[in-house]
C-alpha cells in the first residue's frame, strides 16, 4: 500500500485528509506574547536568526481578538479556494509563555470556532511548566492539540552559537511530558546553520528518529534584516545553501526520517522585504517543484511501502 498518494514522504496534507476527510488549512494567529530569550528570563535579543516579529510576520494583527483573526484568515484563504476546515496556528514568538488563565482564554476562544479542527502552538521547551501541560491536555480532550518545539539542532555547540537558550535535556523532558499528556509534538529543525555540514544536520534527523515525536518542520536558514545573524553575515559572510544544495539536503533528510513522522514543511519563504539571503528561497513553489523533481530522478517518487499502517 502507498501511504502518501503521489508523494514519497508522509506529508501533512495526506495526514490531514486521512484524519478529517478533506483538505485543512492553517490560519496563522498572534497571541500577543513575547519570548523568554528576549525579556531576560533566558536571555536578551532572541535567537540570532529570529526577526523582530518573532517569526510571526505572516500571522494576524494581535490587536484583533482571536475570533477576529480567524475571520480575517478565512477571508484571505477563501479568495483563493473553497475551504471549510482550519488549523488555529499560534505562530508569533513563544505561545505558552503566559499565565494559564490567559492561555486558557486564548486557546478556548480558538477551538470554540466550529471550523477549527486543530489547535497548534509554536513554543519553546523551557516554557512548558506542568500547569500549562495540564491545560493543553485538558484542551486536547475537546479538539486535537499540537505543540511545535523549536529545537533547530541537536548539537549543543551550534545551539550556543545561535543563542537558543536551553539545553538538549530541557527539550527531551518537554517531549516526554507532552507525550505523557497525549499531546502531539512537532519539531522545528533549521538546515544550514553556521558551522553545520550535511553530516551534522543528518545527525539531528537521526536523533529525532529515536524520540516520540509525531511531526517535523524542515526550515531553510533565512538571513533577515535586523537580526544578529544578518550583522554577522554582513561582517563575515559565511556559506549559505544554493537551491540545488538545499534540494539534495532535503531529499537526504526525508529518506533518513522515520516513516511515521509527518512532514509539515520542506521549506519556507521569509518576508521578502527582510530577506538578505538566500534570495532564491522566496520562490517557494519553484523550490518545492525542484524537490519533487529530485525525488523522481532518484526513483523514490512511487512511494515507500511499510508493513504497518501509520
Secondary structure, 3 states (H helix, E strand, C coil): CCCCCCCCCCEHHHHHHHHHCCCCEEEEECCCCCCCCCCCCCCCCCCCCCCCCCCCCCCCCCCCCHHHHHHHHHHHHHCCCCCCCEEEEECCCCCCCCCHHHHHHHHHHHHCCCCEEEEEEEECHHHCCHHHHHHHHHHHCCCEEEEEEEEECCCHHHHHHCCCCCCHHHHHHHHHHHHHCCCEEEEEEEECCCCCCHHHHHHHHHHHHCCCCCEEEEEECCEECCCHHHHHHHHCCCCCCCHHHHHHHHHHHHHHCCCCCEEEECCCCCCCCCEEECHHHHCHHHHHHHHHHHHHHCCCCCCCCCCCCC
